[in-house]
Amino acid sequence: MNYDRSEQLYEKARKLIPGGVNSPVRAFRAVGRHPFFVERAKGPWLFDADGNRFLDYVCSWGPGILGHAHPKVVEAVRRVCEGGLTFGAPTAREVELAELINACVPDVEMVRLVSSGTEAVMSAVRVARGFTGREKIIKFAGNYHGHSDGLLVKAGSGLMTQSVPDSAGVPAGYAGSTLTAVYNDEESVRALMEENHGQVAAVLVEPVAANMGVVPPVAGFLEFLRRITKEYGALLIFDEVITGFRLSLGGASQFTGVHADLYTFGKIVGGGMPLAAYGGGREVMSCVAPLGAVYQAGTLSGNPVAVTAGITTLKILMDDTGIYDRIDKKARRLAEAFGDAGLTVNRAGSLLSAFFVTGQNASGRKVENYEDACRCDREAFAAYFNHMLDRGIYVAPSQFEAMFVSDAHSDELIETTCGAIEAWIGGKTNG
Ligand SMILES: *Cc1c(COP(=O)(O)O)cnc(C)c1O
């Protein structure tokens, strides 16, 4: 494949934009190559600036559950644009989207619309702090909650040690109120709760983790989080920015049967536009200004164009009762192919990851937390990525991202993908 035009654009972009990209993982560094520049997309396909076509399993990192440029969504957006792009005043559409979110996730009695997942989680944490009058939060190593200061923290060297920020520019004091536990490890949570008795405002979790590769909760883990947060008077926040409207219409809470106090949504809820949301029960959400004392605002919050894309997408998902079964089946078929190839596969619904696990120890080759995920062979992953891309199949350029299956991936395209996975393994064993 020829990437001349993308190379030229990348060259220019690097002079003008840090690393040439507007979000770091797009730079393809983990797979040792330069990014392609996208010109347009349709259904399951991405087309780059050189006219190459890729079967897309990134789906814009999650929003594209219907595939790209769904005609109904595009038409609705086109129409709403004619009536003005932003008003900074309430619209009927915002009420409609709030109703739809509530219909899908009944726990969300009240919701606030924002413009990014980062903003949604940051705000939900603020609400939890305002509501409880406590400052500390517990998050899990390997869970991503956007790039706000207090959440760019993973594990310190031990569970009780002071957390350190992952990013330059984050004051140590911010990170200090973020405690980090081990995903799927009840004891690590209990120990932090005990150590910080009466100080923990919330436990913040990806109910199915999808930012260290896909790591589903082990049996009983979410139920445990529900119990222990109640026991210690803390709130439970499900960050459903990826899982919301993805694992089921009701997201992870419906998928797992465990209910949180606060939820955050992004990605699918915006139908491909910059829109996200946080919400929960009426009592907790009544803290938010102008009703309550927790301040949170946004010039473009509830933007009519973004809200329209969200409404149209949710309505399509609600009307099409078969969609979750279909994408689940397709993801299961891909998981089989990876399993046959000898990889460790984690899957929840249409989210999956194949882990190139090495250094098999007593825990076998399971990936249940961040440390397990870190045992992966990143070079082997990069080789696999490049093998797939050379065959016109675009998977996330990192071992630690999910593979997203959309309704636009036909069974035939899934089989083609399985063929490419088998060819990779064949190539390896023959070589
Ligand atoms: C993507 C993501 C975010 C951040 O959302 P942005 O829209 O990128 O700011 C937060 N939490 C989770 C679980 C995510 O996957």
PDBQT file of the ligand as one rigid body, heavy atoms in Angstrom, charges set to zero:
ROOT
HETATM    1  C1  LIG A 501     -12.805   7.478  26.236  1.00  0.00    +0.000 C 
HETATM    2  C2  LIG A 501     -13.015   7.374  27.689  1.00  0.00    +0.000 A 
HETATM    3  C3  LIG A 501     -13.067   8.495  28.527  1.00  0.00    +0.000 A 
HETATM    4  C4  LIG A 501     -12.734   9.872  28.041  1.00  0.00    +0.000 C 
HETATM    5  O1  LIG A 501     -13.620  10.323  27.071  1.00  0.00    +0.000 OA
HETATM    6  P1  LIG A 501     -13.164  11.502  26.084  1.00  0.00    +0.000 P 
HETATM    7  O2  LIG A 501     -14.386  11.810  25.304  1.00  0.00    +0.000 OA
HETATM    8  O3  LIG A 501     -12.030  10.950  25.270  1.00  0.00    +0.000 OA
HETATM    9  O4  LIG A 501     -12.719  12.643  26.928  1.00  0.00    +0.000 OA
HETATM   10  C5  LIG A 501     -13.410   8.315  29.852  1.00  0.00    +0.000 A 
HETATM   11  N1  LIG A 501     -13.670   7.098  30.347  1.00  0.00    +0.000 NA
HETATM   12  C6  LIG A 501     -13.609   5.998  29.578  1.00  0.00    +0.000 A 
HETATM   13  C7  LIG A 501     -13.941   4.669  30.180  1.00  0.00    +0.000 C 
HETATM   14  C8  LIG A 501     -13.266   6.092  28.242  1.00  0.00    +0.000 A 
HETATM   15  O5  LIG A 501     -13.155   4.989  27.500  1.00  0.00    +0.000 OA
ENDROOT
TORSDOF 0
